[in-house]
């Protein structure tokens, strides 16, 4: 099955050893020279990576019922009655704080209505709306709309109409397929029945059903290109063709779409790398590798380093990205489907406070929050452990993947009121185990999640400039 680990491996080897075929007819039709083609391939990879990642997840979650990650067909909610575990490998850096409810919307025939129940005031929940461009184009939930019940209309790019009676708000997508990602806070293990009650109140229905009117004709069935790791490795741009079929052109991406068309990539096209000349193929592979390298370099330097943590605001709507494809690709690679900064901040790190790589096979670590300086949030915070290579959750003896603020009553504080987390692969001892966050026996990737961060001081907002700063991770003495 496709995992993002496969997808994000260096594309230098994507088509290594691929058979060399005769140049296609494109070569006779003023196909760009090898240097121009290389440059377009570089830009196209940066532009296209989030679209291909999203297309692949959509295939796994909603299209292919044989996928190990399949959730439900389009327009049906799948309520997950557990948090993410090491078995969840469809999306990198999965959130294990809030059980998900997964809903992929097909808006081609008509808009869809998402209805939410009343949620108790002290429980955080959100419905994040993400389109095929990976833009976060709308939010329902505790921060955005409150914990009152309501119904919300999600419409596709071609919809024209007035807000119907009974609809609180209309959210407009740039694409006909939308991921509605529900998060419902789990307070502790015994709280799952309460989460399930909230989830049972989530509802998705076509607008015609909501209005009790006849349904329009169904949209035609689509034969989606199966998203396999082998297929993407062999021909990334063929998957970009498939994704672009359902990503209408906008003024912001008109220029890059025109460039891609020059090398035979776009809606209705079937790009075949093997059909190019040896020289073109080699240069385009170099261009893709350079695009991947640019994304990695940006990720390493595009965030503000604070005590070893990277603090930034990477995710947002179409206006937020404003055609900055490198920012969008970096955001997708750092954590596909992450929230806007106003909804959640995600300080992340692979290093200790001195800049040395975190490695559970070499060191034990501590993370200490001084007294009165826990993360400033309106809802809750967590620190989650991932394998440094795959960015997936890792198995450990106590099945603990994170430490979060609801766990505070059971944790041990220091004499001065500070809180120390013990970050190591082996138990720090029974007296400290409540504060233990197990690590892999190797490289570490740590992510803080700060849900509904406060805007008044002390705050981590604006991103990287707030008065609150995450404390550094230190090698245990």
C-alpha positions in Angstrom: 0.0 0.0 0.0 1.0 3.6 -0.5 2.5 5.3 2.4 3.9 8.8 2.6 7.2 7.3 3.5 7.4 5.9 0.0 6.1 9.1 -1.6 8.6 11.4 0.2 11.7 9.4 -0.6 14.2 11.2 -2.8 12.8 11.3 -6.3 16.3 10.9 -7.7 15.6 7.2 -7.8 12.0 7.3 -8.9 12.7 6.1 -12.4 16.2 4.7 -12.0 16.5 1.8 -14.3 13.3 2.5 -16.2 13.3 1.3 -19.7 14.3 3.8 -22.4 11.7 4.1 -25.2 11.5 6.0 -28.4 10.8 9.7 -28.0 7.1 10.4 -28.1 5.4 12.7 -30.6 5.8 15.4 -28.1 9.4 15.7 -29.1 8.4 16.6 -32.6 6.0 19.3 -31.4 8.4 22.0 -30.2 8.9 20.2 -26.9 11.0 22.4 -24.5 14.7 22.0 -24.5 16.3 19.9 -21.8 17.2 22.8 -19.6 13.8 24.3 -19.8 12.2 20.9 -19.2 14.4 20.4 -16.2 13.4 23.7 -14.7 9.7 23.0 -15.3 10.1 19.6 -13.7 11.6 21.2 -10.6 8.8 23.8 -10.3 6.2 21.2 -11.2 7.4 18.8 -8.5 7.2 21.6 -5.8 3.8 22.7 -7.1 2.5 19.2 -7.4 3.7 17.3 -4.4 0.8 18.4 -2.1 -1.7 17.6 -4.8 -0.3 14.1 -5.4 -0.1 13.5 -1.6 -3.7 14.5 -1.2 -4.9 12.5 -4.2 -3.1 9.4 -2.8 -4.7 9.8 0.7 -8.1 10.3 -1.0 -7.6 7.0 -2.8 -6.6 5.2 0.3 -9.4 6.7 2.5 -12.4 6.9 0.1 -11.8 5.2 -3.2 -10.1 1.8 -2.8 -12.1 -0.4 -0.4 -9.3 -2.9 -0.4 -6.8 -0.3 1.0 -5.7 -1.0 4.6 -6.4 2.7 5.3 -9.9 2.7 3.7 -12.4 4.7 5.9 -15.7 5.2 4.0 -17.1 6.0 0.5 -17.5 9.6 -0.5 -20.1 11.6 1.5 -20.2 9.1 4.4 -18.7 9.8 7.8 -16.4 7.2 9.4 -16.2 7.8 13.1 -13.0 6.4 14.6 -13.4 5.2 18.1 -9.8 5.2 18.9 -6.8 7.6 18.5 -4.1 7.1 16.0 -1.6 4.3 16.7 1.6 2.9 15.0 -0.8 1.0 12.6 -1.9 4.3 11.0 0.5 5.0 8.1 -1.5 6.9 5.5 -0.6 10.3 6.8 2.7 11.4 8.3 2.8 12.8 11.9 -0.7 11.5 12.8 -2.5 13.2 15.7 -3.1 10.8 18.6 -4.9 13.4 20.8 -8.3 13.6 19.2 -10.2 10.6 17.7 -10.9 11.5 14.1 -14.1 11.3 12.1 -13.2 11.1 8.4 -15.4 12.5 5.7 -14.5 12.9 2.0 -17.0 15.0 0.1 -17.9 14.7 -3.5 -19.5 18.0 -4.4 -19.9 17.4 -8.2 -23.7 16.7 -8.2 -24.6 19.1 -5.4 -23.4 20.8 -2.2 -23.2 18.8 1.1 -24.5 19.8 4.5 -22.4 19.1 7.6 -24.4 19.2 10.8 -22.8 19.2 14.3 -24.5 18.6 17.7 -24.1 20.6 20.9 -20.8 19.8 22.4 -20.1 20.4 26.1 -18.3 23.7 26.6 -15.1 22.2 28.0 -14.6 19.7 25.2 -12.6 20.9 22.1 -13.7 19.8 18.7 -13.2 21.1 15.2 -14.1 20.3 11.6 -11.3 21.3 9.3 -12.3 21.7 5.6 -9.4 21.0 3.2 -9.7 21.1 -0.6 -7.7 19.4 -3.3 -5.2 22.2 -3.3 -4.6 21.4 0.4 -6.0 24.8 1.3 -7.7 25.0 4.7 -10.7 26.9 3.4 -13.0 26.7 6.5 -13.5 25.7 10.1 -16.4 24.6 12.2 -15.9 24.0 15.9 -15.0 25.3 19.4 -12.8 28.2 18.2 -14.4 29.1 14.9 -18.2 28.7 15.5 -18.6 27.7 19.1 -19.9 24.5 20.7 -23.6 25.1 19.8 -25.4 22.9 17.3 -25.6 24.0 13.7 -25.6 23.0 10.0 -23.1 24.2 7.5 -23.0 24.1 3.7 -19.9 23.1 1.7 -20.1 24.0 -2.0 -17.9 23.3 -5.0 -16.2 25.8 -7.3 -19.1 25.9 -9.7 -21.9 26.4 -7.2 -24.0 29.6 -7.4 -26.7 30.3 -5.0 -28.0 32.0 -1.8 -27.5 30.6 1.7 -30.5 28.3 2.3 -32.7 28.6 5.4 -31.4 26.6 8.3 -27.7 26.9 7.2 -25.4 28.8 9.6 -22.6 29.4 7.1 -21.5 28.5 3.6 -17.9 27.3 2.9 -16.7 27.4 -0.7 -14.1 24.9 -2.0 -11.7 25.5 -5.0 -12.1 21.8 -5.9 -15.0 19.3 -6.2 -13.5 16.9 -3.7 -13.0 18.0 -0.1 -11.6 16.4 3.0 -13.6 17.2 6.1 -11.4 16.2 9.0 -13.2 16.1 12.4 -11.3 16.2 15.7 -13.0 15.4 19.0 -11.0 15.8 22.2 -10.5 12.6 24.2 -9.9 13.6 27.9 -8.6 10.2 29.0 -9.1 6.5 28.1 -12.3 6.3 30.1 -13.7 9.2 28.1 -14.2 7.4 24.8 -18.0 6.7 25.3 -18.5 10.4 25.7 -16.5 11.1 22.5 -18.6 8.5 20.7 -21.8 10.3 21.8 -20.5 13.5 20.2 -19.4 11.7 17.0 -22.9 10.1 16.7 -24.2 13.6 16.4 -22.1 14.5 13.3 -24.1 14.2 10.1 -23.4 14.7 6.4 -26.2 14.9 3.8 -26.8 16.3 0.4 -28.4 19.7 0.2 -31.4 18.3 -1.5 -32.0 15.9 1.4 -31.5 18.7 4.0 -34.1 20.8 2.1 -36.3 17.7 1.5 -36.3 18.3 -2.2 -35.7 15.9 -5.1 -32.0 15.1 -5.7 -30.3 16.2 -8.9 -28.8 13.6 -11.3 -25.8 11.7 -9.8 -22.4 12.7 -10.9 -20.7 10.2 -13.3 -18.6 7.4 -11.9 -14.9 8.1 -12.0 -12.2 5.5 -12.7 -9.5 6.9 -10.5 -5.9 6.1 -11.3 -5.0 3.6 -8.5 -2.6 5.2 -6.1 0.2 2.7 -5.7 3.7 3.3 -4.3 5.2 1.6 -7.4 3.2 3.8 -9.7 4.2 7.1 -8.1 7.8 6.1 -8.0 7.8 5.3 -11.7 5.8 8.3 -12.8 5.1 11.0 -10.3 3.8 13.4 -13.0 1.2 10.9 -14.3 -0.3 11.1 -10.8 -0.1 14.9 -11.0 -2.1 14.5 -14.2 -4.7 12.5 -12.3 -4.8 15.0 -9.4 -5.1 18.0 -11.7 -8.2 16.5 -13.3 -10.0 17.6 -10.2 -8.2 20.8 -9.4 -9.6 23.6 -11.5 -7.1 26.3 -12.6 -7.2 29.5 -10.7 -5.5 32.9 -11.4 -2.8 32.0 -8.8 -1.7 28.8 -10.5 -2.3 29.8 -14.1 1.4 30.4 -14.8 2.7 27.1 -13.4 -0.1 25.2 -15.1 0.9 26.7 -18.4 4.5 25.6 -17.9 3.4 22.1 -17.0 1.3 21.9 -20.1 4.4 22.6 -22.2 5.9 19.3 -21.0 2.6 17.4 -21.4 1.2 17.5 -17.9 -2.3 18.6 -17.1 -6.0 17.5 -16.9 -6.8 14.8 -19.5 -3.1 14.1 -20.2 -1.1 11.0 -19.5 2.5 11.8 -18.9 4.9 9.0 -19.6 8.5 9.6 -18.5 9.6 6.5 -20.5 8.4 8.1 -23.8 11.0 10.9 -23.5 14.5 10.9 -24.9 17.3 9.7 -22.6 18.6 13.3 -22.3 15.2 14.8 -21.4 14.4 12.0 -19.0 17.7 12.4 -17.2 17.4 16.2 -16.9 13.8 16.0 -15.7 14.7 13.5 -13.0 17.4 16.0 -11.9 14.8 18.7 -11.9 12.5 16.7 -9.7 15.4 15.9 -7.3 16.3 19.6 -7.2 12.6 20.4 -6.3 12.7 17.8 -3.5 16.0 19.2 -2.2 14.5 22.7 -2.3 11.6 21.6 -0.2 13.9 19.9 2.4 16.2 23.0 2.5 13.2 25.3 3.0 11.9 23.1 5.8 15.3 23.2 7.5 15.5 27.0 7.3 11.9 28.3 6.7 11.0 28.1 10.4 12.1 30.2 13.3 14.4 28.2 15.7 13.5 28.7 19.3 15.4 26.6 21.9 15.9 23.9 19.3 12.2 23.9 18.3 11.0 25.1 14.9 8.1 27.5 15.3 6.2 28.7 12.3 2.8 29.1 10.7 2.9 26.9 7.6 -0.8 26.2 6.9 -3.7 28.2 5.7 -6.2 29.1 3.0 -5.6 30.1 -0.6 -4.9 33.7 0.3 -2.4 32.6 3.0 -0.2 30.7 0.4 -0.8 33.3 -2.3 0.9 31.2 -4.9 3.9 30.3 -2.7 4.2 26.7 -3.9 7.4 26.1 -1.8 5.6 27.1 1.4 2.7 24.8 0.5 5.0 21.9 -0.3 6.9 22.4 2.9 3.7 22.4 4.9 2.5 19.2 3.3 5.8 17.5 3.9 6.0 18.7 7.5 2.5 17.4 8.3 -0.2 17.0 5.6 -3.6 18.4 6.8 -2.2 20.4 9.7 -4.2 23.3 11.1 -4.0 27.0 10.7 -2.0 28.8 13.4 -5.2 30.2 14.9 -6.5 26.7 15.4 -3.3 24.9 16.5 0.4 25.6 16.6 2.9 22.8 16.0 6.4 23.5 17.3 8.5 20.6 16.1 12.1 19.4 16.5 14.6 16.8 15.7 17.4 18.4 17.9 18.1 19.1 21.5 18.6 22.7 22.8 22.2 22.7 21.6 21.3 21.7 18.1 22.5 18.0 18.4 20.2 15.4 16.7 17.8 13.7 19.0 18.6 10.0 19.2 17.0 7.6 21.6 19.7 5.0 21.1 22.4 7.4 22.3 20.8 9.5 25.1 18.1 10.0 27.6 16.5 13.5 27.5 14.4 15.8 29.7 12.0 18.5 28.8 11.1 20.9 31.7 8.3 23.4 31.7 9.1 26.1 34.4 6.4 26.7 37.0 3.6 28.7 35.6 4.9 28.4 32.0 2.9 25.5 30.6 1.8 26.1 26.9 -0.7 28.9 26.8 -3.8 27.5 25.2 -7.6 28.0 25.4 -8.1 24.2 24.9 -5.3 21.7 25.5 -1.7 20.9 24.5 0.4 17.7 23.9 3.9 16.5 23.1 3.9 13.6 20.6 6.8 11.2 19.8 7.5 9.9 16.3 10.1 7.8 14.6 12.6 10.2 13.2 12.8 8.5 9.8 9.2 7.6 9.0 7.4 10.3 11.1 4.9 7.6 12.3 4.0 6.7 15.8 6.3 4.1 17.3 5.5 1.0 19.4 6.6 1.1 23.0 6.2 -1.0 26.2 3.4 1.2 27.7 1.6 2.1 24.4 2.1 5.8 25.2 2.7 8.0 22.2 2.2 11.4 23.8 1.9 13.4 27.0 -0.9 15.9 27.1 -2.4 18.4 29.5 -5.4 16.2 30.5 -2.7 13.9 32.0 -1.4 16.6 34.3 -3.3 15.6 37.5 -1.6 12.2 37.4 1.9 13.5 36.8 4.7 14.3 39.2 5.8 18.0 39.6 9.2 19.1 40.9 9.5 20.9 44.2 9.7 24.3 42.5 6.4 23.6 40.7 8.0 22.9 37.3 7.1 19.8 35.2 9.8 17.5 33.8 9.1 15.0 31.0 11.5 12.0 30.7 12.1 11.3 27.1 14.0 8.0 26.7 13.5 4.5 25.4 13.7 2.7 28.8 11.6 3.4 31.9 13.0 6.2 34.1 11.8 4.2 37.1 8.4 3.5 38.6 8.3 6.8 40.5 8.9 8.8 37.2 6.9 6.7 34.8 3.8 8.9 34.8 6.1 11.6 33.2 7.8 9.2 30.7 7.5 9.7 27.0 9.0 6.6 25.3 11.4 7.1 22.4 12.4 4.9 19.5 15.8 3.2 19.6 17.0 5.7 17.0 16.3 9.2 15.7 13.4 11.2 17.2 10.9 13.6 15.8 8.9 15.5 18.4 5.8 17.6 17.8 4.0 19.9 20.2 0.3 20.5 19.5 -1.1 23.6 21.0 -4.9 23.6 20.4 -6.6 27.0 20.2 -3.5 29.0 21.3 -4.2 32.1 23.3 -3.8 35.4 21.6 -3.1 37.5 24.7 0.4 37.4 26.4 1.9 35.1 27.2 1.3 33.5 23.8 3.2 31.7 21.1 1.3 33.9 18.6 2.2 35.5 16.3 4.1 32.4 15.2 7.7 32.7 16.2 7.3 36.1 17.8 5.2 35.5 20.8 6.3 36.0 24.4 5.9 32.3 25.3 8.6 30.0 24.0 8.8 26.2 24.1 11.7 25.1 26.5 14.6 23.3 25.0 15.2 19.5 25.3 18.3 18.6 27.3 20.5 15.5 27.6 19.7 13.9 30.9 22.5 14.3 33.5 
